[in-house]
Amino acid sequence: YTVVDAVSVIGTHLTELVRRHAYELLSRQDTKNILDRVAEENPRVVEDLVPKLLPLATVQKVIQNLLRERVSIRDSVGVLEALGESGAMTKNPVLLTEYVRQAIRRLLVRPYLNHAGELPALFLDPQIEQTIEGAIEHNEQSSHLNLAPRKLRDILDKVARAVGANETPMAAVTSSSARFFLRQMVEGTLPNLAVLSHNEIPTGVRVISLGLIQ
C-alpha cells in the first residue's frame, strides 16, 4: 500500500481540475500578460503580431484551443511566432490553431511516445475523414461542423469501439482538415484520446498502428 496524506490528495485533485479547465480560466488579461512576458526578450515577435496581424481576442482564442487539448504553452515564443507566420493567411482561430500545432509538433507528440521513441496510434478510416471534411464550413472568422446527429453518433460509436476500455492516454491520427472536429466530437466521452494530424507527426518518428477506426 502507498499511504498518501489528505493534503496531497486534495492538491493533486485541484491541479487536475485546473489543467482540465485551464482554457475556461484564461482571460483576456492573462493573454495580455503572456504577450508582455514574451515582449521582454522578444519584442518584435509581439510588435509584429498584435495588433498588426491579429487582435488580442483571436490570440486568446487560439491559446484557449491549445489549452483545451492540454497542449503546453510554455513555449510561448514558438506559439506567437507560428501565429505571426500564419496570421497573414487567415484570421480564423480554428485554422490558426492547426498551424500553431504543426509548428510545435514535437511538443505535441512527446507525451504519447513509447520508450523506443515510437508513436502507437489508431488511424481513422479515410471514408470517415471524408464524411467529416465534407461537413465542415469555413469562413474568415470561424469554422463549423454541420453533421447530422445520427451520423455523429455513428462515428462516436466507431471511435469508442476502437478505443475500448482503455483509460490511459492514447492517440489517434487523422487528416489535418478533420482533426480539430474529430477531437471536439470525442472530447466529452473519450477525454484521454488525443487526436493528431499527419502533419503534426515530426520527421523521424515512427508510427505504430494500433488499428483502424472504421
SEFITI-427341 format. One line per field, with one value per residue (C-alpha): residue in three letters; chain; x, y, z. Coordinates in Angstrom, 1 decimal, always signed. Example, Ala and Ser with C-alpha at 12.3 -4.5 7.8 and 13.67 -1.06 7.14 Angstrom:
! residues 2
code c(ALA_SER)
unit c(A_A)
px c(+12.3_+13.7)
py c(-4.5_-1.1)
pz c(+7.8_+7.1)
This chain:
! residues 214
code c(TYR_THR_VAL_VAL_ASP_ALA_VAL_SER_VAL_ILE_GLY_THR_HIS_LEU_THR_GLU_LEU_VAL_ARG_ARG_HIS_ALA_TYR_GLU_LEU_LEU_SER_ARG_GLN_ASP_THR_LYS_ASN_ILE_LEU_ASP_ARG_VAL_ALA_GLU_GLU_ASN_PRO_ARG_VAL_VAL_GLU_ASP_LEU_VAL_PRO_LYS_LEU_LEU_PRO_LEU_ALA_THR_VAL_GLN_LYS_VAL_ILE_GLN_ASN_LEU_LEU_ARG_GLU_ARG_VAL_SER_ILE_ARG_ASP_SER_VAL_GLY_VAL_LEU_GLU_ALA_LEU_GLY_GLU_SER_GLY_ALA_MET_THR_LYS_ASN_PRO_VAL_LEU_LEU_THR_GLU_TYR_VAL_ARG_GLN_ALA_ILE_ARG_ARG_LEU_LEU_VAL_ARG_PRO_TYR_LEU_ASN_HIS_ALA_GLY_GLU_LEU_PRO_ALA_LEU_PHE_LEU_ASP_PRO_GLN_ILE_GLU_GLN_THR_ILE_GLU_GLY_ALA_ILE_GLU_HIS_ASN_GLU_GLN_SER_SER_HIS_LEU_ASN_LEU_ALA_PRO_ARG_LYS_LEU_ARG_ASP_ILE_LEU_ASP_LYS_VAL_ALA_ARG_ALA_VAL_GLY_ALA_ASN_GLU_THR_PRO_MET_ALA_ALA_VAL_THR_SER_SER_SER_ALA_ARG_PHE_PHE_LEU_ARG_GLN_MET_VAL_GLU_GLY_THR_LEU_PRO_ASN_LEU_ALA_VAL_LEU_SER_HIS_ASN_GLU_ILE_PRO_THR_GLY_VAL_ARG_VAL_ILE_SER_LEU_GLY_LEU_ILE_GLN)
unit c(A_A_A_A_A_A_A_A_A_A_A_A_A_A_A_A_A_A_A_A_A_A_A_A_A_A_A_A_A_A_A_A_A_A_A_A_A_A_A_A_A_A_A_A_A_A_A_A_A_A_A_A_A_A_A_A_A_A_A_A_A_A_A_A_A_A_A_A_A_A_A_A_A_A_A_A_A_A_A_A_A_A_A_A_A_A_A_A_A_A_A_A_A_A_A_A_A_A_A_A_A_A_A_A_A_A_A_A_A_A_A_A_A_A_A_A_A_A_A_A_A_A_A_A_A_A_A_A_A_A_A_A_A_A_A_A_A_A_A_A_A_A_A_A_A_A_A_A_A_A_A_A_A_A_A_A_A_A_A_A_A_A_A_A_A_A_A_A_A_A_A_A_A_A_A_A_A_A_A_A_A_A_A_A_A_A_A_A_A_A_A_A_A_A_A_A_A_A_A_A_A_A_A_A_A_A_A_A_A_A_A_A_A_A)
px c(+0.0_+1.0_-0.1_-0.9_-1.9_-5.1_-3.4_-1.5_-4.7_-6.6_-3.6_-3.4_-7.1_-7.2_-4.2_-6.0_-9.1_-7.1_-5.5_-8.8_-10.5_-7.4_-8.9_-12.0_-9.9_-7.7_-8.9_-8.1_-5.8_-4.0_-3.3_-2.0_+0.3_+1.7_+2.4_+4.1_+6.4_+7.4_+7.9_+10.5_+13.0_+11.4_+9.7_+9.5_+7.5_+4.7_+5.0_+4.6_+1.6_-0.7_-2.5_-0.8_-1.9_-4.3_-6.4_-5.8_-9.1_-8.0_-4.7_-6.7_-9.0_-6.0_-4.3_-7.6_-7.9_-4.5_-5.2_-8.5_-6.5_-3.9_-1.2_+1.6_+2.0_+5.4_+7.0_+5.0_+7.6_+7.1_+3.3_+3.4_+5.9_+3.7_+0.7_+2.8_+3.6_+0.0_-1.8_-1.1_-3.0_-6.1_-7.9_-9.9_-9.0_-9.6_-7.2_-4.7_-4.7_-3.9_-1.0_+0.4_+0.0_+2.0_+4.7_+5.1_+4.6_+7.5_+6.0_+2.6_+3.7_+6.1_+3.6_+2.4_+5.8_+6.8_+10.3_+11.6_+10.5_+7.7_+4.1_+1.5_-1.8_-5.1_-5.9_-9.1_-10.7_-10.5_-14.2_-14.9_-12.4_-14.2_-17.5_-16.2_-14.3_-17.4_-19.5_-17.0_-17.8_-15.0_-15.3_-12.9_-13.8_-14.8_-15.4_-18.3_-19.2_-22.7_-23.1_-26.4_-26.8_-27.3_-24.0_-22.3_-23.4_-22.3_-18.7_-18.5_-19.6_-16.9_-14.2_-15.4_-15.2_-11.7_-10.5_-12.3_-12.0_-8.5_-8.4_-4.7_-3.9_-3.6_-3.5_-5.5_-4.2_-6.3_-6.1_-5.3_-8.7_-10.7_-8.5_-10.0_-13.6_-12.9_-11.3_-14.4_-16.6_-14.8_-13.9_-16.9_-16.8_-13.1_-11.2_-8.0_-7.9_-5.5_-6.3_-3.2_-3.0_-0.5_+1.2_+1.8_+4.0_+7.7_+10.0_+11.8_+9.0_+7.8_+4.1_+2.9_-0.6_-3.0_-5.8_-8.2_-11.3_-13.9)
py c(+0.0_+3.6_+6.0_+9.5_+12.3_+14.2_+17.5_+15.8_+14.2_+17.5_+19.2_+16.7_+16.8_+20.6_+20.6_+18.2_+20.3_+23.4_+21.6_+20.3_+23.7_+26.0_+27.1_+28.4_+30.2_+32.0_+35.7_+38.5_+39.9_+36.6_+36.6_+40.1_+39.1_+36.2_+38.7_+41.1_+38.4_+37.4_+41.1_+41.5_+39.4_+39.1_+42.5_+42.1_+38.9_+40.7_+44.0_+42.3_+40.2_+42.3_+44.3_+44.4_+40.9_+39.6_+41.2_+40.1_+38.3_+35.9_+35.2_+34.4_+32.0_+30.1_+29.7_+28.5_+26.0_+24.7_+24.5_+22.7_+19.8_+20.1_+21.4_+23.1_+26.8_+27.1_+27.8_+31.0_+32.4_+29.4_+29.8_+33.5_+33.1_+30.5_+32.9_+35.6_+33.3_+32.1_+35.3_+36.8_+33.9_+33.7_+35.2_+32.0_+30.8_+27.1_+27.3_+29.3_+26.7_+24.0_+26.0_+26.5_+22.8_+21.8_+24.3_+22.8_+19.2_+17.8_+19.1_+17.7_+14.2_+13.7_+12.6_+9.7_+8.3_+4.9_+4.1_+3.5_+6.9_+5.4_+6.7_+4.0_+5.3_+4.4_+5.6_+7.0_+5.3_+7.6_+7.4_+8.8_+11.5_+12.4_+12.5_+14.9_+17.1_+17.3_+18.7_+21.5_+25.1_+27.6_+31.4_+34.2_+34.3_+30.7_+27.1_+24.9_+21.2_+20.6_+16.8_+15.1_+13.8_+10.2_+10.3_+12.0_+9.2_+6.6_+8.0_+8.3_+4.6_+3.5_+5.5_+4.2_+0.6_+1.1_+2.6_+0.0_+0.2_+1.7_+4.6_+5.5_+8.4_+7.3_+8.9_+8.7_+10.1_+11.6_+14.3_+17.9_+19.0_+16.6_+16.7_+19.6_+18.5_+14.8_+15.9_+18.1_+15.1_+12.7_+15.3_+14.5_+10.7_+10.0_+12.8_+10.7_+10.3_+12.7_+13.4_+14.2_+15.1_+13.5_+16.9_+17.0_+13.9_+15.0_+13.6_+10.6_+9.5_+6.0_+5.5_+2.0_+1.2_+0.1_-0.5_+1.3_+3.2_+2.1)
pz c(+0.0_-0.6_+2.1_+0.8_+3.2_+2.6_+1.6_-1.2_-2.5_-2.5_-4.1_-6.9_-7.5_-7.7_-10.0_-12.3_-12.3_-13.2_-16.1_-17.3_-17.2_-17.9_-21.2_-19.5_-16.9_-19.4_-19.5_-21.9_-19.3_-18.8_-22.6_-22.4_-19.6_-21.7_-24.5_-22.1_-20.8_-24.3_-25.3_-22.5_-24.5_-27.9_-28.5_-32.3_-32.1_-30.2_-32.1_-35.5_-34.2_-32.1_-33.3_-36.8_-37.8_-35.2_-32.5_-28.9_-28.8_-31.6_-29.9_-26.7_-28.6_-30.2_-26.8_-25.3_-28.1_-27.3_-23.5_-24.2_-25.6_-22.8_-25.1_-23.1_-23.9_-22.1_-25.5_-25.8_-28.2_-30.6_-30.4_-31.1_-33.9_-35.5_-35.2_-36.9_-39.8_-40.3_-39.4_-42.8_-44.4_-42.2_-39.2_-38.5_-34.9_-35.8_-38.8_-36.8_-34.0_-36.5_-37.9_-34.4_-33.5_-36.6_-35.7_-32.2_-33.3_-31.4_-28.1_-29.1_-29.8_-26.9_-24.2_-26.5_-27.5_-26.1_-24.7_-28.2_-29.4_-31.5_-31.6_-31.1_-32.5_-34.0_-37.6_-38.9_-41.9_-45.0_-45.5_-42.1_-42.7_-45.9_-44.1_-41.5_-44.0_-46.2_-43.3_-42.4_-43.2_-43.0_-43.1_-42.2_-38.5_-37.6_-38.7_-38.0_-38.4_-39.9_-39.4_-38.8_-35.2_-36.4_-38.4_-35.4_-33.1_-35.6_-35.8_-32.0_-31.6_-34.1_-32.2_-28.8_-30.1_-31.4_-28.1_-26.0_-22.2_-22.3_-19.9_-20.3_-22.7_-26.3_-29.7_-33.0_-36.3_-39.0_-41.7_-40.7_-42.0_-39.8_-36.7_-34.8_-35.2_-34.5_-31.2_-30.4_-31.1_-28.8_-26.1_-23.8_-23.9_-24.6_-22.9_-22.8_-26.6_-28.2_-31.9_-34.0_-37.7_-40.1_-40.4_-36.6_-36.6_-36.7_-39.3_-37.9_-35.6_-36.5_-36.1_-34.8_-35.9_-33.1_-35.5_-37.9_-36.7_-39.2)
